[in-house]
Amino acid sequence: MKEKNVRYKAGVGFILILLLLQACNAPLFGGDDVVSTEPQTIEEVTEAAPTEEEPAPTEELPLPTATAIVHTITPSDPGWVHRWFKDTNSSITADENRAPGGDDYYNNELERPFTANEMVYHPDIDIQKAEIASDDDFFYFSIYLKDVNSDTGDLPATYGAEIDTDLDGRGDFLFLCEAPNQTEWAIEMASGYTDSNDDVGGKQPTYPEAPTDGDGYDKVIFSMDVLDDPDGVWCRKAPGSEVKVDIAVKRTLIDSPKIFAWGVWADASLADPALFDYNDQFTYAEAGSPYKVNSNYPINGLYLVDNTCRESYGFDPSGKLPGMCFIPTPIPPTATPQPKSNVIRGGLYWDSNQNGVRNTGEVYQPYCGTREFRLKTGACGVIGVTTSQTGTSFSFTVPDGTYCLTVTNTENVTTSLPIQITVGAGKTYTRDIGIWYKFN
């Protein structure tokens, strides 16, 4: 049995070898493609190798080009200054981490060129003076600052001019200039806004009413995305040694108003037109105060911002409009009876240029408290009989002679005292006394 199995296995193995030999000469996958067993040259291999088809060259599309902005007119240097006024200089008390005055939260007048909590002073936010000028095409608003930013050496904040055209205490237009560090006029940093629903300032203009649901200046009338008039708003850092930001507003952009109230801003915190007025966004406690004697000290939510009261353009205010700078109301001196001989009279007046002499336009001022006016017979420095009157004006009827006039309270008085006067011939002699002080 064992021998038969050996023979059987040998036979099966032989048949398998024959089948394998035939398979070596057969096509791999059938058909007519027979694999050659003869060696090939390099040229034959190269010709037989499949080649990759080179991609067709792609057509280069031209890059989009920006549309050039074409300007018809550009601003010039501001000319004759129509009106100017000074603002509080907080640098004088910066080392004490407080403002010396000028912050009236209930009238939307902010003097806060300080950081929150630490009260670090920023001279690039401290407005010193504001000016307005105009020509046939533009209104020019100039903002004088104490200095550039102490850390960066430039002006990284946002500066603005606000206009009230209907004189209701609410701003109607706001123009901003962001980080103006070029000395040439440019529009890239400038923007303009208007209030389409008359809610700037809330229900009571300038008065704080937080919280408010108003949307402030809600409509953009000029920006790099809104260039209906590419000449509408320009700004620059004015050349020269003074640190000054100029904003030029094209007259036709705001329908060329003949009269309006205006003020200026410096802002390195909120800088959001939709939040105007800022004192409607915070309670006084939330905003903080720059005065150490105030229970809300230090500054908190409303910081690094300075603005001015509003001045007039094209008109002289007859009364105190909301947000306007203080303007004394002219009043005549107290009426006096007809003099029997000579009259020495006068009154307290607002000495706007502080020169001690009443100039044209300087008006009598009843708001500084009463004074006791004393008139002594004889020259100043000698003994004589003294009479007095208390009030804001005086009128003494006297015979011919020499007299000496003085007041008992000389605080804020700009006129040199005492005043020696020689009278005669039944005439009236007016000697007014100047008063000036900074309103906080």
C-alpha positions in Angstrom: 0.0 0.0 0.0 2.8 2.4 0.8 4.5 1.9 -2.6 1.3 2.8 -4.5 1.0 6.1 -2.6 4.6 7.1 -3.6 3.9 6.4 -7.2 0.7 8.3 -7.1 2.3 11.4 -5.5 5.2 11.4 -8.1 2.7 11.3 -11.0 0.7 14.2 -9.7 3.8 16.2 -9.2 5.0 15.7 -12.7 1.7 16.8 -14.2 1.8 20.0 -12.1 5.3 20.9 -13.3 4.2 20.5 -17.0 1.2 22.9 -16.3 3.5 25.5 -14.8 5.9 25.4 -17.7 3.1 26.0 -20.2 1.7 28.9 -18.1 5.0 30.8 -18.3 4.6 31.1 -22.1 0.9 32.1 -22.0 -0.6 35.6 -22.0 -1.0 37.1 -18.5 -4.6 38.0 -18.9 -5.5 36.3 -22.1 -6.0 38.0 -25.5 -3.2 39.1 -27.9 -1.1 41.0 -25.4 1.9 38.6 -25.0 4.7 39.6 -22.6 8.0 39.4 -24.4 10.8 37.6 -22.7 13.5 39.2 -24.9 15.6 42.0 -23.3 14.8 45.6 -24.5 17.2 48.6 -25.1 16.9 51.9 -23.2 15.5 53.6 -26.3 12.8 50.9 -26.6 11.9 51.3 -22.9 11.7 55.1 -23.2 9.5 54.9 -26.3 7.2 52.3 -24.7 6.9 54.2 -21.4 3.6 56.1 -21.1 4.1 59.9 -21.0 2.1 62.3 -18.7 0.1 64.8 -20.7 1.4 68.4 -19.9 -1.4 70.6 -18.4 -2.5 73.4 -20.6 -1.2 76.8 -19.5 -3.7 78.6 -17.3 -4.8 82.1 -18.2 -3.7 84.7 -15.7 -6.6 86.9 -14.6 -5.9 90.6 -14.1 -5.8 91.7 -10.4 -8.7 94.0 -9.5 -7.6 97.6 -9.2 -9.0 100.1 -6.7 -11.1 102.9 -8.1 -9.2 106.1 -7.6 -10.9 108.8 -5.4 -11.2 112.0 -7.4 -11.3 115.2 -5.4 -12.8 118.4 -6.7 -11.7 120.7 -3.8 -9.4 120.3 -0.8 -9.2 122.4 2.3 -6.7 125.2 2.8 -5.1 126.4 6.0 -7.8 127.9 8.3 -7.9 131.6 7.9 -9.4 134.3 10.1 -10.7 132.8 13.4 -14.4 133.5 13.8 -14.4 132.5 17.5 -12.1 130.8 20.0 -12.1 129.9 23.6 -10.0 128.1 26.2 -10.6 124.9 28.0 -9.4 123.7 31.4 -5.7 122.8 31.6 -5.6 119.6 33.7 -1.8 119.3 33.5 -1.5 121.8 36.4 -3.0 119.2 38.8 -1.9 116.0 37.0 0.6 115.2 39.7 -2.3 115.2 42.2 -4.3 112.8 40.0 -7.2 115.1 39.7 -8.7 117.8 37.5 -8.5 121.4 38.6 -12.1 122.1 37.3 -14.1 122.1 34.1 -16.0 118.8 34.8 -19.7 119.4 35.1 -21.4 116.0 34.7 -24.9 117.4 34.9 -24.3 119.7 32.0 -22.4 117.2 29.8 -19.1 119.1 30.2 -16.3 116.5 30.7 -12.8 117.2 31.9 -11.4 113.7 32.1 -8.0 113.3 30.4 -7.2 110.5 33.0 -7.2 106.8 33.0 -9.8 105.0 35.1 -9.1 104.3 38.8 -5.3 105.1 38.7 -6.0 108.6 37.2 -2.9 108.7 35.0 -2.9 111.9 33.0 -2.8 111.9 29.2 -1.8 115.2 27.6 -3.1 114.0 24.2 -6.6 114.0 25.6 -6.4 117.4 27.4 -8.0 120.1 25.2 -6.5 123.5 25.8 -8.2 125.7 23.2 -10.8 125.5 20.4 -11.2 127.6 17.3 -13.6 127.9 14.3 -12.8 129.4 10.9 -14.5 129.2 7.5 -14.1 130.0 3.9 -16.4 129.6 0.8 -16.2 125.8 0.9 -15.4 124.6 4.4 -15.9 125.1 8.1 -12.6 124.5 10.0 -12.5 123.2 13.6 -9.1 123.4 15.4 -8.5 121.4 18.6 -5.4 122.4 20.6 -4.0 119.8 22.9 -1.5 119.9 25.7 0.9 117.5 24.1 1.3 114.2 22.2 0.8 110.9 23.9 3.6 110.3 26.5 4.0 106.6 25.6 3.7 106.7 21.8 4.8 110.2 20.9 1.9 110.7 18.5 -1.9 111.2 18.6 -3.6 107.7 18.9 -7.0 109.0 20.1 -10.1 110.1 18.3 -10.9 113.8 18.0 -14.2 115.4 17.0 -16.3 118.4 16.3 -20.1 118.5 17.2 -22.6 120.9 15.7 -26.1 121.9 16.9 -27.8 123.5 13.9 -31.3 124.1 15.5 -29.9 125.4 18.8 -31.9 123.0 21.0 -28.9 121.7 23.0 -28.8 118.4 21.0 -26.0 117.8 18.6 -27.2 117.3 15.0 -23.8 116.4 13.4 -20.7 114.8 14.7 -17.4 114.7 12.8 -14.5 112.4 13.9 -10.8 112.1 13.1 -9.1 108.9 14.2 -5.4 109.0 15.0 -4.5 112.0 12.9 -0.7 111.8 12.6 -0.2 113.1 9.1 0.3 116.8 8.4 -1.4 116.8 5.0 -5.1 117.0 4.7 -6.6 113.4 4.2 -10.0 111.7 4.3 -9.0 108.2 5.4 -9.2 108.9 9.1 -12.3 111.1 8.9 -15.9 110.2 9.3 -19.2 112.1 9.7 -22.6 111.2 11.4 -26.0 112.7 11.9 -28.9 112.0 14.3 -31.9 110.9 12.1 -34.4 110.6 15.0 -33.4 113.5 17.2 -32.5 111.5 20.3 -29.0 112.6 21.0 -29.0 113.9 24.6 -32.1 111.9 25.6 -35.3 113.6 26.8 -33.4 116.5 28.4 -30.5 117.8 26.4 -27.1 117.7 28.2 -28.7 116.4 31.5 -27.7 112.8 32.5 -30.5 110.2 32.1 -28.9 106.8 32.4 -29.9 104.3 31.4 -31.1 105.4 28.0 -32.4 103.4 25.0 -31.4 106.0 22.4 -29.1 105.3 19.5 -27.3 108.6 19.3 -25.7 109.5 16.0 -27.2 106.7 14.0 -26.6 107.6 10.4 -23.2 107.7 8.6 -23.0 110.6 6.1 -19.2 110.3 5.4 -16.7 107.5 5.7 -14.4 105.5 3.3 -17.5 103.4 2.7 -19.9 106.3 2.2 -18.3 108.6 -0.3 -21.3 110.3 -1.8 -19.2 113.4 -1.7 -15.5 112.4 -1.4 -14.6 116.0 -0.4 -17.0 116.0 2.6 -14.7 115.7 5.7 -10.9 116.0 6.0 -8.5 116.1 8.9 -4.9 116.4 9.8 -2.4 117.0 12.6 -1.6 120.7 11.8 2.0 121.4 11.0 3.9 123.6 13.4 5.2 123.4 17.0 1.7 123.4 18.6 -0.1 120.1 19.0 -3.3 120.8 17.0 -5.9 118.7 15.2 -7.7 120.4 12.3 -11.1 119.0 11.0 -12.5 120.5 7.8 -16.2 120.0 7.0 -17.6 120.9 3.6 -20.4 123.4 3.9 -22.7 121.6 1.5 -22.4 118.3 3.4 -24.5 119.9 6.2 -26.6 122.2 4.0 -24.5 125.3 4.7 -26.0 126.5 8.0 -25.6 130.2 8.7 -25.8 129.8 12.5 -25.1 126.9 14.8 -23.5 126.0 18.2 -20.4 123.9 18.2 -17.9 122.2 20.5 -15.0 119.8 20.2 -14.0 116.4 21.7 -10.9 114.3 22.5 -11.7 110.6 23.2 -9.6 107.6 23.8 -12.1 105.3 25.5 -15.7 105.0 24.1 -15.3 106.8 20.8 -18.7 105.6 19.7 -21.2 108.0 18.0 -24.1 105.8 18.9 -23.5 106.4 22.6 -24.0 110.2 22.6 -24.5 111.9 24.9 -22.0 110.0 27.1 -23.5 111.2 30.4 -26.7 109.3 29.4 -24.8 106.0 29.4 -23.7 106.0 33.0 -25.0 107.2 36.3 -22.7 109.7 38.0 -21.5 107.0 40.4 -20.7 104.7 37.5 -18.9 107.4 35.5 -16.8 108.5 38.5 -15.4 112.0 39.1 -12.1 113.7 38.6 -12.5 115.6 41.8 -11.0 114.2 45.0 -13.6 116.0 47.1 -16.4 114.3 45.2 -17.8 111.0 46.7 -17.6 109.5 43.1 -13.8 109.9 42.9 -11.9 108.4 41.0 -13.0 108.3 37.4 -14.4 104.9 36.5 -16.7 104.1 33.5 -16.2 107.4 31.7 -12.5 108.0 31.3 -9.9 109.4 28.9 -12.4 111.9 27.4 -12.4 115.7 27.3 -14.9 118.0 25.6 -15.8 121.7 25.7 -18.9 123.7 26.2 -20.5 125.0 23.0 -19.7 128.3 21.4 -21.8 130.2 18.8 -21.2 130.6 15.1 -23.0 133.4 13.2 -25.0 134.7 16.2 -24.7 136.2 19.6 -26.7 134.2 22.2 -29.3 136.3 24.0 -29.7 133.7 26.7 -28.1 130.6 28.1 -28.8 127.8 25.7 -28.2 124.2 26.9 -24.6 123.3 26.8 -23.4 126.7 25.8 -20.4 128.4 27.4 -21.0 131.0 30.0 -22.0 134.3 28.5 -22.7 137.1 30.9 -26.1 138.8 30.3 -25.6 142.6 29.9 -27.5 144.7 32.5 -27.3 148.4 33.0 -26.0 149.9 36.2 -28.5 150.7 38.9 -30.5 153.8 38.0 -29.5 156.9 39.9 -31.3 160.2 40.5 -30.2 163.3 38.7 -27.0 164.5 40.4 -27.0 167.8 42.3 -23.4 168.3 41.6 -21.1 165.5 40.5 -21.7 161.7 40.3 -19.1 158.9 40.8 -20.7 155.7 39.6 -19.8 152.3 38.2 -20.4 148.6 38.5 -18.8 145.1 38.3 -18.2 143.9 34.8 -16.9 140.7 33.3 -13.3 141.4 32.3 -12.9 138.8 29.6 -9.3 139.7 28.7 -8.4 140.3 32.3 -6.7 143.7 31.6 -8.5 145.6 34.3 -10.0 148.1 31.8 -13.6 147.8 30.5 -13.4 147.3 26.8 -16.1 147.3 24.1 -18.3 144.2 24.5 -17.4 143.6 28.2 -20.7 143.6 30.1 -21.8 144.3 33.7 -21.8 141.1 35.7 -24.3 140.5 38.6 -23.4 136.8 39.2 -20.2 137.2 41.2 -21.7 138.3 44.5 -22.1 141.7 46.0 -19.3 144.0 47.0 -19.1 146.9 49.5 -17.9 150.0 47.6 -16.3 152.7 49.7 -15.7 156.3 48.7 -13.4 158.5 50.9 -13.1 162.2 50.7 -9.6 163.4 49.9 -6.7 161.7 48.0 -5.9 158.0 48.6 -3.6 157.6 51.6 -4.9 160.4 53.7 -7.6 160.5 56.3 -11.1 161.5 55.2 -14.8 160.8 55.6 -15.9 157.5 54.1 -19.3 156.5 52.7 -20.2 153.1 51.3 -22.8 151.2 49.2 -23.3 147.5 48.9 -24.4 145.7 45.7 -23.1 145.0 42.2 -23.0 148.7 41.2 -22.6 152.1 43.0 -23.5 155.7 42.5 -22.2 158.5 44.8 -23.3 162.1 44.5 -20.5 164.4 45.6 -19.4 168.0 45.4 -16.3 169.1 43.6 -13.1 167.6 45.0 -10.8 164.6 45.1 -12.0 161.2 46.3 -10.6 157.7 46.8 -12.7 154.6 45.6 -12.1 151.1 46.8 -14.0 147.8 47.6 -13.7 145.7 50.7 -13.6 142.3 48.9 -10.9 142.2 46.2 -11.2 138.5 45.3 -11.2 138.0 41.5 -11.0 141.7 40.9 -8.8 142.6 37.9 -8.9 146.5 38.2 -6.1 148.1 40.2 -7.4 149.5 43.5 -7.8 152.0 45.1 -8.9 154.5 42.4 -8.2 158.2 43.0 -10.8 160.5 41.2 -11.0 164.3 41.0 -14.4 165.6 40.0 -16.0 169.0 39.2 -18.3 171.0 36.9 -21.3 168.9 37.7 -20.2 165.9 35.6 -20.7 162.2 35.9 -17.6 160.0 36.3 -17.8 156.3 35.7 -15.2 153.9 37.2 -16.1 150.3 36.5 -14.4 147.4 38.3 -13.4 144.2 36.5 -14.2 140.7 37.7 -12.9 137.4 36.2 -12.6 133.9 37.3 -12.6 130.4 35.9 -15.9 128.6 36.1 -15.5 124.9 37.3 
